[in-house]
Amino acid sequence: MADHKPKKPTKMEELRIPDRVIVFLILSVLKDSAINGESEFGIAEKLKVPNFVIKPIITDLKEKSKMIETFTSQITNQLHYRILSLGEAAHNEMMDKYRYKSYIAPVAFEDYCKSVEEQSARLDLNIKMDDINAICTQRGLHLSDDFKMELKTLVTNRRPFLIYGPPGNGKTAITEVLHNLLNYTIYIPYSVYLNGDIYPFYIDGVHESLDATIDKETLKTYDNRWIYAKPPKIVVCTNSSVEYFDMRGLILPPQVIANLGMMIIDDFGRNPPRNPNQKSSIEILNRFITLFESEADVLELTNGRARFPVKERIVLSSNMKMDDILDQAFRRRLPFNLATFNPPTEVAEKIFTATAKKLGSQQNDAELKELFNVFEGLYKKNNLSVPGSDARDMLTYIRSTKDVPDPLTITKQDLERAFGKRYDVIKENVNMF
């Protein structure tokens, strides 16, 4: 797999952003550093741009514009720069325009788009069943071989798809498996310059930086305005309006932030429709149907429009019935789906046994099998099957009724009491389908 590491710029023209933006960032650094000022190397380090690239602008700010001056710092005994009144006035004016609170120089929008296109080949994965098995083992998931094969197919074909089924059958866990299968790394910009504005891109806590793993030799040639990261996973709940996927000032929408990773549209079909005569999922699908085909999205900016690449895996997740989510026209346009229903008895038993042991039960396999039969019998008595998450929920409830750190001992009476507590919820979830 080719490495698309961004190369460090060697001259101002290679930044492909206006000099005025660099002036604004230099003045931002000096205004915040106040009386202590900052050295030329310190300014460059904060902007993540080589000092020799921005040196002509620093010199011009001092000698021609008279916005900054030099002095010898009493702290470092080195030549530092500090901002003057003309510089502060200019900075205040530019802050009203850019509203950017970082020092890191943005990446040109054209360079960002080119990088996404080049890196998008990483989304073409050759997933093996061993990869899925390893992740399921690591996470303690019990999935049938047929289900794992469906996962493999969906991840490999890269098309958007729908996961649907009653609550408690692992849709969230499955998206975790899918995200873990994205076994590559990417480069994303800290921010992007477009049409006169600076758009923050990197979000701490959403994007996971791997910059600390870059060796010193690589750093010498690496453009530090980019962040080396894991593929992001963005989860959007559609009980908000469809406008959430449009631009909101300088905030990029989730389908852009998720580039080269995964976007999950959760609770799909539950956003309130404007037209009560149509399915609530139609607005989302109408918004994204062209994006699904073209892997690009045209967004309205404050001063124009721009076509953003959208190269990622898109997963729609719903607890609703297929007929309540999609009509026939949209089923044709979204042909891939994955149904998650209550697991068969042998899988439900594995989940029960594994969960009991994880919670501290020292009962042997024969005892746990007998207890599972009691557990499943409570459902059968009420013409229900066992949802995948119910063993976890009920055994966790039973664990909370016991003394800790004593070993967990499960009884028939414990299971009956837990089932009674959960019955109304279980019945409602099953009746949905």
Salt bridges, closest charged atoms under 4 A:
ASP3 OD1 - ARG122 NH2 3.92
GLU38 OE1 - LYS46 NZ 3.06
GLU40 OE1 - LYS55 NZ 2.88
GLU69 OE2 - ARG82 NE 2.72
ASP111 OD1 - ARG16 NH2 2.60
GLU117 OE1 - LYS311 NZ 3.63
GLU118 OE1 - HIS4 ND1 3.66
ASP124 OD1 - ARG158 NH1 2.98
GLU176 OE2 - LYS233 NZ 2.52
GLU208 OE2 - LYS230 NZ 3.46
GLU217 OE2 - LYS220 NZ 3.00
ASP223 OD2 - ARG225 NH2 2.81
GLU243 OE2 - ARG274 NH2 2.10
ASP246 OD1 - ARG287 NE 3.03
GLU283 OE2 - ARG274 NE 3.83
GLU293 OE2 - ARG159 NH2 3.83
GLU295 OE1 - ARG158 NH2 3.38
GLU295 OE1 - LYS311 NZ 3.12
ASP297 OD2 - ARG287 NH2 2.89
GLU300 OE2 - ARG305 NE 2.84
ASP323 OD1 - ARG331 NH2 2.22
GLU349 OE1 - LYS369 NZ 3.41
ASP365 OD1 - LYS357 NZ 2.76
GLU376 OE1 - LYS380 NZ 3.57
ASP390 OD1 - ARG422 NH2 3.10
ASP393 OD1 - ARG392 NH2 3.03
ASP393 OD2 - ARG422 NH2 3.43
ASP414 OD2 - LYS402 NZ 2.79
ASP414 OD1 - ARG417 NH2 3.02
